[in-house]
């Protein structure tokens, strides 16, 4: 037995006890319904505040909030003044990294004039399940003239604290104005801004490291409707909807992302589309392109699964096609230094509109036409997990996902320490973990051991 007694705070970047990530068979996916009765849901996200709540963005303007156990908690906010036809509407929601202290969050939508708009709101000071609609501040408006399609549509905060947002090329066939390759245009891009909590405009600044001196961080995108960060290493994954011939899934490490050119309209997939005005050479080609054909016609970018319940799904990027029910499972093969992609068809439900995570890293998807949310489930070993997502004492049930505190003597289960943003886990009781169980302290998180931690070999 190894006993760790009354040790001061220490920072562990990635710890495995009894090995969690062993070589396992490829996952076979299925979907388990958890929420229904929504109206065109287009995004699922969480607040990162230790509450374990889920927030569902509806295209028409409502944001619904649910408990971690999927119980409805009401309408968090109704965003007004939208254009909602076709690909327009309320597109995305992101909570500030310090939301638990400043109550700020951001929404991304198409306004009544057809332009892309980013706005900031505050949570209601007297009700955590309601926003203060009167607190709205318009942070950024991007002109989107002529066409109503290709709005892009997702916002996320990076580990650097900056806000990233995707924009489409402005619509129409073939990017007629070549917006995507024009680094002075904000269309067809991944943008990066530094938001602030100022009471008066401007509500953001341009980060000093942005490659073109404006909001543009990466370019050459057609319609990046859904994209994500890998929560483990901040790799950027983008599902970029194609023109006529190819859909594509793009990936770039964060270290290489600044100034990255994903190729549109010069390339569609790996093939030349229109080389007029193309002067670059260092294009980022897709990790996986696939042929646009009936019924496969619109890629929906997904998420790398970093949860712990489904052992053989860990590390896989999961995406889907909106129309066909084909799912794409992508993983990196270290022995060949290449990406491996396999497909699986799940014929119902169709119209997957988003993949999102809860605070524990479990994966869910939204179904637009059916108004439902499903949990993504895998076969193989299913782990019992205890996830610390709050801030403070180990013994407090409110700090654990679902209120489940690990038993004092743990067998055949995994404890994951992932405090809320800016939080810490304080081990204030005696905890024994046997060799058939695991303790994982996620990258960069803090465990303060003020009592006894016994690790039994």
C-alpha positions as CSV (number, residue, x, y, z in Angstrom):
1,X,0.0,0.0,0.0
2,X,1.2,3.5,-0.8
3,X,-0.1,6.1,1.5
4,X,-0.1,9.8,0.7
5,X,-0.7,11.7,3.9
6,X,-1.3,15.4,4.5
7,X,0.6,16.5,1.3
8,X,0.2,20.2,0.3
9,X,-1.5,21.2,-3.0
10,X,0.2,19.9,-6.2
11,X,-0.5,20.2,-9.9
12,X,-0.6,17.0,-11.9
13,X,-0.9,17.3,-15.7
14,X,-2.1,13.8,-16.5
15,X,-2.2,10.8,-14.1
16,X,-3.3,7.2,-14.6
17,X,-3.5,4.7,-11.8
18,X,-4.1,1.1,-13.0
19,X,-4.1,2.4,-16.6
20,X,-7.3,3.7,-18.1
21,X,-6.3,4.1,-21.8
22,X,-5.4,0.5,-22.8
23,X,-5.6,-0.8,-26.3
24,X,-9.2,-1.6,-27.0
25,X,-11.4,-2.6,-30.0
26,X,-12.9,0.0,-32.2
27,X,-16.2,1.4,-30.8
28,X,-19.6,0.3,-32.2
29,X,-21.9,3.2,-31.5
30,X,-25.6,3.4,-30.6
31,X,-27.8,6.3,-29.4
32,X,-29.9,6.5,-26.2
33,X,-32.6,9.2,-26.1
34,X,-32.4,11.5,-23.1
35,X,-34.4,14.7,-24.0
36,X,-37.4,15.2,-26.3
37,X,-39.9,17.9,-27.1
38,X,-37.4,20.5,-28.4
39,X,-37.9,22.8,-31.4
40,X,-35.0,22.5,-33.9
41,X,-32.1,22.1,-31.5
42,X,-28.8,23.1,-33.0
43,X,-26.4,22.9,-30.1
44,X,-25.8,21.3,-26.7
45,X,-23.3,22.8,-24.2
46,X,-22.6,23.3,-20.5
47,X,-21.7,26.3,-18.3
48,X,-18.4,24.9,-16.8
49,X,-19.7,26.1,-13.4
50,X,-19.8,22.7,-11.6
51,X,-23.6,22.6,-11.9
52,X,-23.6,19.7,-14.5
53,X,-26.5,21.4,-16.3
54,X,-27.1,21.1,-20.0
55,X,-28.1,24.0,-22.2
56,X,-29.9,23.4,-25.5
57,X,-29.9,26.1,-28.2
58,X,-33.0,26.1,-30.4
59,X,-32.9,27.7,-33.9
60,X,-35.9,29.8,-33.3
61,X,-34.3,31.7,-30.4
62,X,-34.9,29.8,-27.2
63,X,-32.2,28.4,-25.0
64,X,-33.5,25.7,-22.7
65,X,-31.8,24.5,-19.5
66,X,-31.8,21.0,-18.1
67,X,-30.4,19.3,-15.0
68,X,-27.5,16.8,-15.3
69,X,-30.2,14.2,-15.0
70,X,-32.1,15.7,-18.0
71,X,-35.0,17.3,-15.9
72,X,-36.3,20.5,-17.6
73,X,-35.4,23.6,-15.6
74,X,-37.1,26.1,-17.9
75,X,-36.1,28.6,-20.6
76,X,-32.8,30.2,-19.9
77,X,-33.1,33.0,-22.5
78,X,-35.1,33.9,-25.6
79,X,-33.0,35.8,-28.1
80,X,-35.2,38.1,-30.2
81,X,-34.7,40.1,-33.4
82,X,-33.6,37.1,-35.5
83,X,-33.9,36.0,-39.1
84,X,-34.8,32.3,-38.8
85,X,-35.5,31.1,-42.4
86,X,-33.3,28.4,-43.9
87,X,-29.8,28.2,-42.4
88,X,-30.4,31.3,-40.3
89,X,-31.5,31.7,-36.7
90,X,-29.9,31.3,-33.3
91,X,-26.7,29.4,-34.0
92,X,-24.6,29.0,-30.8
93,X,-23.9,29.7,-27.2
94,X,-20.7,29.9,-25.2
95,X,-20.1,30.6,-21.5
96,X,-17.3,32.7,-20.3
97,X,-14.4,30.7,-18.7
98,X,-15.1,32.7,-15.5
99,X,-18.9,32.3,-15.8
100,X,-19.1,31.1,-12.2
101,X,-17.9,34.5,-10.9
102,X,-18.9,37.0,-13.7
103,X,-22.1,35.4,-15.0
104,X,-21.2,36.3,-18.6
105,X,-22.2,34.3,-21.7
106,X,-22.3,34.9,-25.4
107,X,-24.7,34.0,-28.2
108,X,-24.2,33.9,-31.9
109,X,-27.1,34.4,-34.4
110,X,-28.3,35.9,-37.6
111,X,-30.0,39.2,-36.9
112,X,-33.1,40.7,-38.6
113,X,-31.0,42.3,-41.3
114,X,-29.5,39.0,-42.2
115,X,-26.1,39.8,-40.7
116,X,-24.1,37.6,-38.3
117,X,-24.1,38.9,-34.8
118,X,-22.4,38.1,-31.5
119,X,-24.0,39.4,-28.3
120,X,-23.1,39.2,-24.6
121,X,-25.6,38.6,-21.7
122,X,-25.5,38.3,-18.0
123,X,-27.2,35.6,-15.9
124,X,-30.1,36.8,-13.7
125,X,-28.6,37.6,-10.3
126,X,-31.5,36.0,-8.5
127,X,-32.0,32.8,-10.6
128,X,-29.2,30.7,-12.1
129,X,-31.6,29.2,-14.6
130,X,-32.6,32.5,-16.2
131,X,-30.6,35.1,-18.0
132,X,-31.1,38.8,-17.8
133,X,-32.5,39.6,-21.2
134,X,-32.1,43.4,-20.6
135,X,-28.3,42.9,-20.2
136,X,-27.7,42.4,-23.9
137,X,-24.6,44.0,-25.4
138,X,-23.9,43.6,-29.2
139,X,-20.2,42.7,-29.3
140,X,-19.7,42.2,-33.0
141,X,-21.7,42.4,-36.2
142,X,-20.4,40.9,-39.5
143,X,-22.1,42.0,-42.7
144,X,-23.5,39.0,-44.6
145,X,-24.9,40.6,-47.8
146,X,-27.0,39.1,-50.5
147,X,-27.4,35.4,-49.5
148,X,-29.1,33.8,-46.4
149,X,-27.0,30.6,-46.4
150,X,-23.4,29.8,-45.3
151,X,-23.4,31.5,-41.9
152,X,-21.0,29.1,-40.2
153,X,-22.3,29.2,-36.8
154,X,-20.4,28.0,-33.7
155,X,-18.5,29.7,-30.8
156,X,-16.2,28.3,-28.2
157,X,-13.7,29.7,-25.7
158,X,-10.2,28.3,-26.1
159,X,-7.9,27.3,-23.3
160,X,-6.1,30.7,-24.0
161,X,-9.3,32.5,-22.8
162,X,-10.1,33.9,-26.2
163,X,-13.4,33.5,-28.0
164,X,-13.4,31.7,-31.4
165,X,-16.2,31.9,-33.9
166,X,-16.7,30.3,-37.3
167,X,-18.2,32.2,-40.3
168,X,-19.4,30.9,-43.6
169,X,-18.3,32.4,-46.9
170,X,-21.4,34.5,-47.5
171,X,-23.4,32.0,-49.5
172,X,-24.1,31.6,-53.1
173,X,-22.5,29.0,-55.3
174,X,-18.7,28.8,-55.4
175,X,-17.9,31.8,-53.1
176,X,-18.4,34.3,-55.9
177,X,-16.6,37.1,-54.1
178,X,-13.7,34.8,-52.9
179,X,-14.3,35.9,-49.3
180,X,-12.7,32.8,-47.9
181,X,-9.3,33.5,-49.3
182,X,-9.5,37.2,-48.5
183,X,-7.9,37.7,-45.1
184,X,-9.4,41.2,-44.9
185,X,-12.9,39.7,-45.0
186,X,-14.4,38.1,-41.9
187,X,-16.4,35.6,-43.9
188,X,-15.2,32.1,-44.5
189,X,-13.1,32.2,-41.4
190,X,-12.3,31.1,-37.9
191,X,-12.1,34.3,-35.9
192,X,-10.5,34.9,-32.6
193,X,-11.2,37.9,-30.2
194,X,-10.5,38.8,-26.6
195,X,-13.8,39.7,-25.0
196,X,-14.1,41.9,-21.9
197,X,-16.7,42.7,-19.4
198,X,-16.8,46.5,-20.1
199,X,-20.1,48.2,-19.6
200,X,-19.5,50.3,-22.7
201,X,-18.3,49.6,-26.2
202,X,-16.0,48.2,-27.5
203,X,-16.6,44.9,-25.9
204,X,-13.6,43.1,-27.3
205,X,-10.0,43.6,-28.5
206,X,-8.0,41.9,-31.2
207,X,-5.4,39.5,-29.6
208,X,-1.8,40.6,-30.3
209,X,-1.0,37.2,-31.8
210,X,-3.7,37.2,-34.5
211,X,-1.8,36.6,-37.8
212,X,-3.4,39.4,-39.9
213,X,-3.9,42.2,-37.4
214,X,-7.7,41.7,-37.4
215,X,-10.2,39.2,-36.1
216,X,-9.1,36.5,-38.5
217,X,-7.3,33.5,-37.0
218,X,-7.7,30.9,-39.8
219,X,-9.3,31.0,-43.3
220,X,-10.3,29.2,-46.4
221,X,-13.6,27.8,-45.1
222,X,-16.9,27.4,-46.9
223,X,-19.5,26.7,-44.3
224,X,-18.0,25.5,-41.0
225,X,-21.4,25.0,-39.3
226,X,-20.1,22.8,-36.5
227,X,-16.5,22.7,-35.1
228,X,-14.9,21.9,-31.8
229,X,-11.8,21.9,-29.6
230,X,-10.4,18.6,-28.4
231,X,-10.6,19.3,-24.7
232,X,-7.4,17.2,-24.1
233,X,-5.0,19.1,-26.4
234,X,-6.9,22.0,-28.0
235,X,-6.7,20.5,-31.5
236,X,-9.3,22.2,-33.7
237,X,-11.7,20.0,-35.6
238,X,-14.0,21.4,-38.3
239,X,-16.8,20.0,-40.4
240,X,-16.8,22.1,-43.5
241,X,-19.9,21.6,-45.7
242,X,-18.9,21.2,-49.4
243,X,-20.1,22.6,-52.7
244,X,-21.0,19.9,-55.1
245,X,-18.4,17.2,-54.9
246,X,-16.9,16.7,-51.4
247,X,-17.7,17.2,-47.8
248,X,-14.6,17.5,-45.5
249,X,-13.5,17.0,-42.0
250,X,-10.5,19.2,-41.1
251,X,-8.1,19.0,-38.2
252,X,-5.2,21.2,-37.1
253,X,-3.2,21.3,-33.9
254,X,-3.5,24.6,-32.0
255,X,0.2,25.2,-32.4
256,X,-0.2,25.3,-36.2
257,X,-3.6,26.9,-36.4
258,X,-2.8,30.6,-36.5
259,X,-2.9,31.7,-40.1
260,X,-4.0,28.2,-41.3
261,X,-5.6,28.1,-44.8
262,X,-8.1,25.3,-45.2
263,X,-8.2,25.8,-49.0
264,X,-11.7,26.9,-50.1
265,X,-12.5,28.1,-52.8
266,X,-9.2,27.0,-54.3
267,X,-9.9,23.4,-53.2
268,X,-13.0,21.4,-52.4
269,X,-11.7,18.4,-50.4
270,X,-8.4,17.4,-52.0
271,X,-9.4,18.5,-55.5
272,X,-9.0,21.9,-57.2
273,X,-12.2,23.8,-57.4
274,X,-11.3,27.3,-58.6
275,X,-7.7,28.3,-58.7
276,X,-8.4,31.9,-59.7
277,X,-6.8,34.2,-57.1
278,X,-5.1,31.3,-55.3
279,X,-1.6,32.3,-54.3
280,X,-1.0,30.1,-51.3
281,X,0.8,26.8,-51.1
282,X,0.6,25.6,-47.5
283,X,-3.0,24.5,-47.5
284,X,-4.4,22.3,-44.7
285,X,-6.1,19.4,-46.5
286,X,-8.8,17.4,-44.9
287,X,-8.2,14.6,-42.5
288,X,-11.2,12.9,-44.2
289,X,-13.1,14.1,-47.3
290,X,-16.1,12.1,-48.6
291,X,-18.1,12.3,-51.8
292,X,-21.2,14.6,-51.7
293,X,-24.0,12.4,-53.1
294,X,-27.6,11.6,-52.2
295,X,-28.1,11.1,-49.4
296,X,-24.7,12.1,-48.0
297,X,-24.8,15.8,-48.5
298,X,-23.9,17.8,-45.4
299,X,-21.2,17.1,-42.9
300,X,-21.8,18.0,-39.2
301,X,-18.6,18.4,-37.4
302,X,-18.3,16.5,-34.2
303,X,-16.2,16.1,-31.0
304,X,-13.3,14.0,-29.8
305,X,-14.7,11.8,-27.0
306,X,-12.7,12.5,-23.8
307,X,-15.1,11.0,-21.3
308,X,-14.4,7.8,-19.3
309,X,-17.6,5.8,-19.3
310,X,-17.0,4.1,-22.7
311,X,-13.5,2.9,-22.7
312,X,-13.1,2.0,-26.3
313,X,-14.5,5.3,-27.6
314,X,-11.9,7.4,-25.8
315,X,-9.8,9.5,-28.2
316,X,-12.1,9.0,-31.2
317,X,-13.4,11.9,-33.1
318,X,-17.1,11.3,-33.8
319,X,-18.9,13.2,-36.6
320,X,-21.9,12.5,-38.8
321,X,-23.7,13.5,-42.1
322,X,-26.9,15.4,-41.6
323,X,-28.9,13.5,-44.3
324,X,-27.5,10.0,-44.5
325,X,-27.1,8.8,-40.9
326,X,-23.5,7.9,-41.6
327,X,-21.2,8.4,-38.6
328,X,-17.5,8.9,-39.0
329,X,-15.1,7.6,-36.4
330,X,-11.6,9.0,-36.7
331,X,-8.5,8.1,-34.7
332,X,-4.8,8.6,-35.1
333,X,-2.6,5.6,-35.8
334,X,0.7,6.2,-34.1
335,X,2.3,3.2,-35.8
336,X,1.6,4.6,-39.3
337,X,1.5,8.3,-38.4
338,X,-1.8,8.6,-40.1
339,X,-5.5,9.1,-39.5
340,X,-7.8,6.1,-39.7
341,X,-11.5,6.7,-40.5
342,X,-14.2,4.1,-40.3
343,X,-18.0,4.6,-40.9
344,X,-21.1,3.3,-39.3
345,X,-24.7,3.9,-40.4
346,X,-27.3,4.6,-37.8
347,X,-30.4,5.0,-39.9
348,X,-32.5,6.7,-37.3
349,X,-32.6,9.4,-36.2
350,X,-31.5,11.5,-39.2
351,X,-30.7,15.3,-39.2
352,X,-28.0,15.3,-36.6
353,X,-27.3,19.0,-36.0
354,X,-24.6,19.1,-33.3
355,X,-22.4,17.0,-31.0
356,X,-21.8,18.4,-27.5
357,X,-20.3,17.4,-24.2
358,X,-21.4,17.7,-20.6
359,X,-19.0,18.7,-17.9
360,X,-17.8,15.2,-17.4
361,X,-16.9,14.9,-21.1
362,X,-19.7,12.5,-22.0
363,X,-20.9,12.9,-25.6
364,X,-24.4,13.9,-26.8
365,X,-26.0,14.9,-30.1
366,X,-28.9,17.0,-31.2
367,X,-31.4,16.0,-33.8
368,X,-32.9,18.9,-35.6
369,X,-36.0,17.5,-37.2
370,X,-37.0,15.3,-34.3
371,X,-36.4,17.9,-31.6
372,X,-34.5,15.4,-29.5
373,X,-31.1,14.8,-27.7
374,X,-29.4,11.5,-27.6
375,X,-26.4,10.2,-25.6
376,X,-23.7,8.6,-27.7
377,X,-23.2,5.1,-26.4
378,X,-20.4,2.6,-27.2
379,X,-20.1,-1.1,-26.8
380,X,-17.3,-2.8,-24.9
381,X,-16.2,-2.1,-21.4
382,X,-18.5,0.4,-19.6
383,X,-16.8,2.0,-16.6
384,X,-18.4,3.2,-13.4
385,X,-17.2,6.8,-13.0
386,X,-17.2,9.4,-10.3
387,X,-16.4,12.9,-11.7
388,X,-15.5,15.8,-9.5
389,X,-16.8,18.9,-11.3
390,X,-17.3,21.4,-8.5
391,X,-15.0,23.3,-6.3
392,X,-14.1,22.5,-2.7
393,X,-14.4,19.4,-0.5
394,X,-14.3,15.9,-1.8
395,X,-17.0,14.9,0.7
396,X,-19.6,17.4,-0.6
397,X,-22.0,15.6,-3.0
398,X,-22.8,18.8,-4.8
399,X,-19.2,18.8,-6.2
400,X,-19.7,15.4,-7.9
401,X,-21.6,14.8,-11.2
402,X,-25.0,13.4,-10.2
403,X,-24.2,13.9,-6.5
404,X,-22.3,10.6,-6.4
405,X,-19.4,10.7,-4.0
406,X,-17.0,7.7,-4.4
407,X,-17.1,5.1,-1.7
408,X,-14.3,5.4,0.8
409,X,-12.8,2.1,-0.5
410,X,-13.0,2.0,-4.3
411,X,-12.9,-1.1,-6.5
412,X,-13.7,-1.5,-10.2
413,X,-14.4,2.2,-10.9
414,X,-12.7,5.4,-12.0
415,X,-12.4,8.7,-10.1
416,X,-11.9,11.7,-12.4
417,X,-10.8,15.0,-10.9
418,X,-12.0,17.8,-13.1
419,X,-12.9,20.8,-11.0
420,X,-15.0,23.6,-12.4
421,X,-13.1,26.3,-14.3
422,X,-10.7,27.9,-11.7
423,X,-11.7,25.3,-9.1
424,X,-9.8,22.9,-6.8
425,X,-10.6,19.5,-5.3
426,X,-9.8,19.2,-1.6
427,X,-9.5,15.6,-0.4
428,X,-10.9,16.1,3.2
429,X,-11.6,12.5,4.0
430,X,-9.6,9.2,4.0
431,X,-9.9,7.7,0.5
432,X,-8.5,4.2,-0.5
433,X,-8.2,3.3,-4.1
434,X,-7.4,-0.4,-4.9
435,X,-5.4,-1.6,-7.9
436,X,-8.6,-2.6,-9.9
437,X,-9.7,1.0,-9.8
438,X,-8.2,4.3,-11.2
439,X,-7.6,7.9,-10.2
440,X,-7.4,10.4,-13.0
441,X,-6.4,14.0,-12.4
442,X,-7.1,15.8,-15.7
443,X,-4.5,17.9,-17.4
444,X,-3.8,21.0,-15.5
445,X,-6.2,20.4,-12.7
446,X,-5.5,20.7,-9.0
447,X,-6.0,18.1,-6.2
448,X,-5.2,19.3,-2.7
449,X,-4.7,16.4,-0.3
450,X,-5.4,17.5,3.2
451,X,-6.3,14.1,4.5
452,X,-5.1,10.5,3.6
453,X,-5.0,9.1,0.1
454,X,-4.2,5.3,0.1
455,X,-3.2,3.7,-3.1
456,X,-3.3,-0.1,-2.8
457,X,-1.0,-2.0,-5.2
